[in-house]
Amino acid sequence: MTQRVAIIGAGPCGLAQLHAFEEARKQGAETPELVCFEKQENWGGLWNYTWRTGLDAHGEPVHGSMYRYLWSNAPKELLEFADYSFDEHFGGPLPSFPPREVLFDYIIGRARKNQVERFIKFGTVVRWVEYDNTRQCFQVTIEALDTGASRTETFDRVIVGTGHFSIPNVPEFPGFERFPGRILHSHDFRDAREFCGKRILVMGSSYSAEDIALQCRKYGSGPITITYRTQPMNFDWPEGIEEVPLLTHMDGSTAHFRDGSTRGIDAIILCTGYQHSFPFMAEDLKLTTHNRLYPDNLYKGVFWMDNPDVMYLGMQDQYYTFTLFDAEAWLARDYILGRYQLPTRAERQEDLDAWRTREEALGSAFEDIDFQADHLADLVRLTDYPAFDIDLTRSIFKEWEHHKDEDVVTYRDRHGFTSPVTGTQSLPHHTGWWHALDDSMETYIGNNESHSQSA
Amino acid sequence: MTQRVAIIGAGPCGLAQLHAFEEARKQGAETPELVCFEKQENWGGLWNYTWRTGLDAHGEPVHGSMYRYLWSNAPKELLEFADYSFDEHFGGPLPSFPPREVLFDYIIGRARKNQVERFIKFGTVVRWVEYDNTRQCFQVTIEALDTGASRTETFDRVIVGTGHFSIPNVPEFPGFERFPGRILHSHDFRDAREFCGKRILVMGSSYSAEDIALQCRKYGSGPITITYRTQPMNFDWPEGIEEVPLLTHMDGSTAHFRDGSTRGIDAIILCTGYQHSFPFMAEDLKLTTHNRLYPDNLYKGVFWMDNPDVMYLGMQDQYYTFTLFDAEAWLARDYILGRYQLPTRAERQEDLDAWRTREEALGSAFEDIDFQADHLADLVRLTDYPAFDIDLTRSIFKEWEHHKDEDVVTYRDRHGFTSPVTGTQSLPHHTGWWHALDDSMETYIGNNESHSQSA
């Protein structure tokens, strides 16, 4: 009987998995029956922007955490699919830091090329996954959101690609219950212009805090106070942004901080990260981890230790994104196709332990980058995922870190990054990021085309 | 073997159910094993205010839809427990329109009296309920939110008391995706002061639209435009609030309406109602209905037609609330205790059809009130729920409707309503609602006590 594989989520990970199988099928492999369940009405996962917050039209948690005017915060060369270059999709060179809509278009372009939409059940949510030890298969209970119809189907493998930037981690501080303004998590942040003229407290010290603080100021907010738990980001912030130690409490609209200082605040934006949350997975199959480079219980970052017929994609803290998802999806595919043999449980544990021991000793961003590049290379060597210049990406990551340290406002204006896939050099953007208020693909591509034509 | 009864939710309905069983037990009945699953860390359901919106600390949809400064919008005499009067709880007369905190205290007071917290598993979410035809019992899969531990337990009966004012119904209009301000559903509305000075579009024509429009204006918002789909509420609004036909689209921050008019808007509040949503119920057990006085497939408004061992509490559109929940819970209890015999399926269907035929013919709010009062009386006569003056409540409801029509700003300042339980007359409040900015129980009770002492 044909194997049945359930893929949960049609974002970058789920689409990578479908694409991986299609690539094998086109080369003659006999592929299993694939069913990809996607609760949204569209594909692209996080990259599918929505104005909605909280719960969606069907009462399900909104998956999207993207906001308007979000531009890539790393050079696009670092996430370029090895088998589908930016040149192939866009027909020529572009700048390195495209807005969301452009990257969404790119992701979808590859999915369209292999017509993987035929495997996807949109508007379908997975309610429960458990393993039937007697029948040695998975029971997957799903619901069609438009009708409420539910059923339980049997699968031989389950691949979880639901991401980990959708379920917010929302801390509580004394006085929140009486604060007279809006308190939101970055997950619900949609449009910086809402905060025009407002005095904002941003809590956090990672990418969201950095980018949302800059966005708000760029689009006309009042002064921004960033509060950090352990250490500040210490960028050379533009005027109107400052970092202070952790909030102790709110007293009405007055924020009190550990250094004894206070600020009047109109809105609080909690950039306090996300939870790895899999409410649909039975306990014995459920990944439990914080956001780290090598989560526990996943061999090669993919195979669930106790039952490798459950695979997780993209569950790492991420420098690498699309290429890492691809490499993981290729390996999951090859395991399912019988091309890749898993070692014994003891050997898997030993491998996992070695990676995690190394991870525990990491001491800098550069070491983190090298660690994840090594993880990626470790996966790529196991499959036929096309070769690309991983060492070049290490250098670009490190260069990018320097650029951010030099100027957090202008690092997105850098260009001349080399594609690790095609060798193409990225163009300068027609407008500096701080002044580029229109983030539409039309403006971005259109003007760059005329730019490149006139250059 | 002792019967096992699962009660889902520890809000007013679940607490009524636990209380009903305790009342029987205190009178010598042998009661089943009761397990009440509550995903929140506290009881009281909707009445348990939270500053959180969207997803809670565990990534579950926030249950609460209450906001700061919410005062009862109907006289408290209309929701008084027949076996636990306001006089008993507060020790004397009060005004008729208390703020949320006061009603929360009252609900919890009765729950504490019978110590029903011992039946409640807090922080525990029900993931899936299905009926096992072979074993003739329910399989209920639950998860402890703090640990992620999940298990499946067997129950003989399942009582659903999760409410239907938690999962928002959120329509989309053209231009929402590019509107540069906040768009929220009333479910996520928390503090009117956030909208101080803002031009607000409120969408809706029911209680939430009315109350949130008034709240915002009371706490200093800019002009409020209420847009309705079919007909306006037509109250004599205070200055700065107006009703217009339905929104057609947003163009940036400009709202366009069917009458051709436009308004500049800073925030959009969708008071567009809620969905009956039971994502944890298998399809054959799941109530599907819009908000109406007599939903289909529920005999007496309680028993699931195809399997009366599933009971739903409080699923009606509600004039009556706590007393209706009580009457339903008492009947569910008596069915489970074997005191109440269900008629045959054909008889149940006939009864349901008769109620629904009558419901379909209702033509006014007064007819609605009489219909639901009759429904309540129909339930009360079947159990030993204490007698109270239902006919008096009909009159109060109609009087209240008149008061609202006379002045939507001052109807909460009325007093002298008679308790249908004790005959006590309600006091005047010390401050008119429009001027009462502090909604704390301390201010409300404290000042009323001194008021009554000095009177």
HADDOCK unambig.tbl for C-alpha pairs under 7 A between the chains (distance, minus, plus):
assign (segid A and resid 50 and name CA) (segid B and resid 177 and name CA) 6.94 0.50 0.50
assign (segid A and resid 51 and name CA) (segid B and resid 176 and name CA) 6.77 0.50 0.50
assign (segid A and resid 51 and name CA) (segid B and resid 177 and name CA) 5.15 0.50 0.50
assign (segid A and resid 53 and name CA) (segid B and resid 54 and name CA) 6.94 0.50 0.50
assign (segid A and resid 54 and name CA) (segid B and resid 53 and name CA) 6.93 0.50 0.50
assign (segid A and resid 54 and name CA) (segid B and resid 54 and name CA) 3.72 0.50 0.50
assign (segid A and resid 54 and name CA) (segid B and resid 55 and name CA) 6.43 0.50 0.50
assign (segid A and resid 55 and name CA) (segid B and resid 54 and name CA) 6.44 0.50 0.50
assign (segid A and resid 57 and name CA) (segid B and resid 169 and name CA) 6.61 0.50 0.50
assign (segid A and resid 57 and name CA) (segid B and resid 170 and name CA) 5.79 0.50 0.50
assign (segid A and resid 59 and name CA) (segid B and resid 167 and name CA) 5.52 0.50 0.50
assign (segid A and resid 59 and name CA) (segid B and resid 168 and name CA) 6.60 0.50 0.50
assign (segid A and resid 61 and name CA) (segid B and resid 61 and name CA) 6.72 0.50 0.50
assign (segid A and resid 148 and name CA) (segid B and resid 283 and name CA) 6.64 0.50 0.50
assign (segid A and resid 149 and name CA) (segid B and resid 283 and name CA) 5.56 0.50 0.50
assign (segid A and resid 150 and name CA) (segid B and resid 282 and name CA) 6.27 0.50 0.50
assign (segid A and resid 150 and name CA) (segid B and resid 283 and name CA) 5.37 0.50 0.50
assign (segid A and resid 167 and name CA) (segid B and resid 59 and name CA) 5.52 0.50 0.50
assign (segid A and resid 168 and name CA) (segid B and resid 59 and name CA) 6.62 0.50 0.50
assign (segid A and resid 169 and name CA) (segid B and resid 57 and name CA) 6.62 0.50 0.50
assign (segid A and resid 170 and name CA) (segid B and resid 57 and name CA) 5.80 0.50 0.50
assign (segid A and resid 176 and name CA) (segid B and resid 51 and name CA) 6.77 0.50 0.50
assign (segid A and resid 177 and name CA) (segid B and resid 50 and name CA) 6.94 0.50 0.50
assign (segid A and resid 177 and name CA) (segid B and resid 51 and name CA) 5.15 0.50 0.50
assign (segid A and resid 180 and name CA) (segid B and resid 191 and name CA) 6.03 0.50 0.50
assign (segid A and resid 180 and name CA) (segid B and resid 193 and name CA) 5.66 0.50 0.50
assign (segid A and resid 180 and name CA) (segid B and resid 194 and name CA) 6.03 0.50 0.50
assign (segid A and resid 181 and name CA) (segid B and resid 191 and name CA) 6.80 0.50 0.50
assign (segid A and resid 181 and name CA) (segid B and resid 193 and name CA) 6.45 0.50 0.50
assign (segid A and resid 181 and name CA) (segid B and resid 194 and name CA) 4.36 0.50 0.50
assign (segid A and resid 182 and name CA) (segid B and resid 194 and name CA) 6.04 0.50 0.50
assign (segid A and resid 191 and name CA) (segid B and resid 180 and name CA) 6.03 0.50 0.50
assign (segid A and resid 191 and name CA) (segid B and resid 181 and name CA) 6.81 0.50 0.50
assign (segid A and resid 193 and name CA) (segid B and resid 180 and name CA) 5.65 0.50 0.50
assign (segid A and resid 193 and name CA) (segid B and resid 181 and name CA) 6.46 0.50 0.50
assign (segid A and resid 194 and name CA) (segid B and resid 180 and name CA) 6.04 0.50 0.50
assign (segid A and resid 194 and name CA) (segid B and resid 181 and name CA) 4.36 0.50 0.50
assign (segid A and resid 194 and name CA) (segid B and resid 182 and name CA) 6.04 0.50 0.50
assign (segid A and resid 282 and name CA) (segid B and resid 150 and name CA) 6.27 0.50 0.50
assign (segid A and resid 283 and name CA) (segid B and resid 148 and name CA) 6.61 0.50 0.50
assign (segid A and resid 283 and name CA) (segid B and resid 149 and name CA) 5.56 0.50 0.50
assign (segid A and resid 283 and name CA) (segid B and resid 150 and name CA) 5.38 0.50 0.50
